[in-house]
């Protein structure tokens, strides 16, 4: 009997210790939303975009685009962007082929739900199926630095009407100017205007060949299809920034 009571005493003691330990280690909470909570007002605010609850709402129906996003950092950091700014990969900026400079865009990583907000200050990416090229800081904000690319949704937050402007079709980019001149001469007999635009990249000067000067992106897309089908060219519709 004494042995039995002793065992019961030990069991009771063990249960008491276990209960006390559980009181300091609550069960894991259910997964929360990926939208970050606002920072306390008495704490310093982090750099980068404000928490999602403070961001401006997207403008419904004005602009939505889905596709692949990529990002770029060094060696482009410190070089001029297409709008003349010096690229800082630690700022929340991005390159887009057709959105006006200064446009604010919400970018949602469709693989994890993370969001960030960027300002368009550069042109690109000139890779098939990609719709935006994010700065390193923006890529980190939606956790796509490691993968390099991610499926995204773009929503307009503020800016001028994306449909207003002048558009053309980029059909090639060459290190050697004579190759660009050769393609321009080949296309000039059928299409007009055909121009060469220089781009000073970290990898040297590129000579970009662009066709057309059209009043809408839809018209430029039609020309791009014609150039692809008839001339077997890889085409990118671009906004022409005068």
N, C-alpha and C positions, 0 to 999 in steps of 0.2 A: 504493500500500500504506500509506504514512504517513497519507494522508487517511482511509482505511478504519479504521486503528487509532485515529486521533483520534476518529472518530465513535463507535467502540465504547467508547472511554474516557469520552466525554461521556454515552453511554447508561448505562454502569455507574454513573457518578456520580449521574445522575438517579434511577436505581432505588434507590441507597443513601439518598438524601435522602428519597425517597417512603416507604421502609421505616421510616426513623427517625421520620418524621411520624406514620405509622400506629401506632407504638408508644405515642404519647401521646394518641391519639384512637381508642379502641376502638369497635367497631361498636355501634350502638344495640341495647340489650337488648330482648327481647321484652316486650310490654305486661304489666305486673304487675297483681295484684288491686287493686281499688279500695279495699279495706280498708286503712286507714293502719297503718303500723308503730308499735309502742309507742315513746314518747319515751325517750331515755337517762335513767337514774335520777339522774344528776348534773346534769341540765339542768332549768331551771324549767319547770313544766308549763303549757301554754296554758289559757286560760279556755274554758268551753264543755264539751261532753260528753267523757267519756274516750274513748280509742281503742276501736274496735269490739271488739278482742280482750279488753278489760277490762270491757265492758258485761255486765250480767246477761243470762242467756239468756231469751228469750221463754218464756212459759208455754204449752206446746203445747195446742191444742184449747180454750183458754179464750176467746180473743177474736181474731178476724182479720177485718179489714174492708178493702175496696179501693174506691177512688174518686178524686175529684179533691181535691187540697190547694190552698189559697191561703195568702196571708200578709198580716199587717197590721202597720203600724208607726205613723209619725206620720199623722194627729194623735191617735191613740189613746194614744200613749206618755204616761205620767204620769196617765192616767185610771184610775178604779177598774175592776177586772175583776168578773165576776159573783160571785166568792167573797170580794170585799172587798179584795183586794190592789191595790196600785198597779201598773199595767202597766208593765213595763220591757222594751222591745223588744229589748234586748241580752241578756236571759236566755232560757234554753231552756224556753219554755212554749208552750202552745197552747190554743185554744178547741175544744171538742167539745160536741155537743148533748146527749149522753146519758151519757157516762162520768163516774163520780164525780170530784169534785175531789180532787187529790192523786195520781191514777192516773198511773203512768209508762208511756209508750207508745213503742215503737220505730217510727220512720217510715222506710220505704224508698222512695226515688224510683225508680219502676219504669222510668223512661226512661234512667237512668244507673247504677243500682245503689248510689248513695250512701245512707248511713244516718245517722240521728241519733236522739237520745232526748229526749223532752219530758215535762214535767209539766203535767197539765190543771188550769188555774186560771180558765177563762173559758168562756162559752157562745157557740156559733156553729159554723160559719158558717150564716147563714140565706139561702143561695143554693142553688138546685136542683142536685143531683148532686155537691155538695161535702161532704166528710166531716170535714175538719179545717181549722182556720185557724192557721197557725204564726206564731210571733214572727219578727221580721226575722233574729235570730241563727240560729234553726232553719232558716229558708229558705235562708240563706247556706250552712249546713252541708251541705245536699243540692243546692246549686247550682240553685235555682229562683227566685231573686229576679228575674232578667231576664225569664223567661217569665211569671212571675206566678202560674201554676197548673202543676201537674204530677200525673200519675197516681201514686198511692202505695198502699202496703200498710201497715196499722196492726196491730201485735202488742202484746199486753199484756205488760209486764215485771213490774209489781207494782201492787198496789192491791186494793181490796175487790171483791167480786163485782159485775160490771157489771149483772147481771140483777136485783139486789135494789135496790128503790127505788120511788119513785112517779113516774108519767109522765103527761104531758098532750100536747096537740096545739096548737101555735101556728098561728093561721089569719090573722093580720094584724098589722101594726105601723104606727101612724099618728102623724104630727106633731100632728094636731088631736084632742084628747080626745073631742070630740063625735062624730067618725067612729068611734072605737073604741066609744063607748057605743051608737051606732046598730047596729053589728055585734053587740055583746053582746046587745042587746035582740032582735035578729032571731033569734039562735041559741038564746036562753034558753028559748023556747017548746018546743023539741025536745030540747035537750041540757042536761045539768047535771053539774057546775057550769060556768059560763062566767065567767072573771075577767079583769080588766085589770091588767097589771103594768107599772109605769113603768121606763124605762131611760134614764139620763142619758148620752147619747152626746156626742162632740165636735161633732156636728151639731145638738144640741138634744135636748129630751125626746122620747122615743118612747113611745107607749102600745101595748103588746103585748096582743093578745087571745088567750087560751088556753082550751081546752075540755077538760074531763075531768080526773079524778084517779084514775089506774088503777094496779094493783099490779104490772104487768109491761110491758115494752117491746112485746111481741107484742100485748097487748090495745090498747095505744096505737096501734100500726100499723094494727090493724083499724078503730079509730075514725077514724084519719087517712084511710083509704081511703073510709070512709063519707062523711066530710065533703067529700072531693074529688069523689066521684061524685054525691052528692045536692045539695050546695050550691055546687059549682063553685069551691071554694076551694083556694088553694095551701097545703099543709100541711107542718109540720115537727114530728116527734116530739121532745119535750124532756124531760129529767129535771127534776122540780120540786124545787128546792132550798129547803127551808123555813128 
